[in-house]
Amino acid sequence: MSHASSPAEISPTDAITAPDLIIKATGVQKTYHTGTVGVAALRGVDLHVQRGEMVAVMGPSGCGKTTLLNCLSGLDAADGGDVIIEGVSLSGMSDRERTNYRARRMGFVFQFYNLLPVLSAVENVELPLLVSGTRPRDARARALEALSEVGLAHRAYHRPGELSGGERQRTTIARALVNRPAIVWADEPTGDLDSETADDIMNLLIRLNREQTLTFILVTHDRSIGARCGRIVRMRDGQIDGTTAQER
């Protein structure tokens, strides 16, 4: 992946001509209704991401960062516009098709881990594979491989309560990787970690991005985290307020 030699303002539509566009969002809108009041969370967002990019989505609280991630990934349905992932429109899929597509081609990392406390690390990681019908022996082998990739093979049989915050997040990342996704969506992946552990987690994500050509979309409020990504997309009031490419 190439970047400008120095930070530069670029148009969010510059990537349209990219030979390997993985995300193309056009005019995405989302309104939440509370009683008779409607709150526009996304106001016609256009965003294009090339395969292998690491993009940080930043902005003040309530600006629409997490809503954008949810609509781009199909976790939430947009009210308007279109999201095309790997050439396929999410709006053209049924709920079941979107669920199956996420299971096959996407990974998710959340701030608070979402690990099942009664399961060991390897059991948490293999769970998505078992749910999708992978044979238990194959699921276990792939889960152990994913834990090894994130440097946690030696903690595979410990439960989340026996793991540190950084180890829990590594388990979450292993779970996101186990289905060998094309895109990993991360919502504040370092938000619950101290600065040293957060730096370790970012080192891991950057290594995975470079070695596996994984596409990462990170929502973060931390400027030091955003500065380590290949591009920053800044949001304000439900719209993209600017896009900056940067060297890593």
Secondary structure, 3 states (H helix, E strand, C coil): CCCCCCCEECCCCHHHHCCCEEEEEEEEEEEEEECCEEEEEEEEEEEEEECCCEEEEECCCCCCHHHHHHHHHCCCCCCEEEEEECCEEHHHCCHHHHHHHHHHHEEEEECCCCCCCCCCHHHHHHHHHHHCCCCHHHHHHHHHHHHHHCCCHHHCCCCHHHCCHHHHHHHHHHHHHCCCCCEEEEECCCCCCCHHHHHHHHHHHHHHHHHHCCEEEEECCCHHHHCCCCEEEEEECCEEEEEEECCC
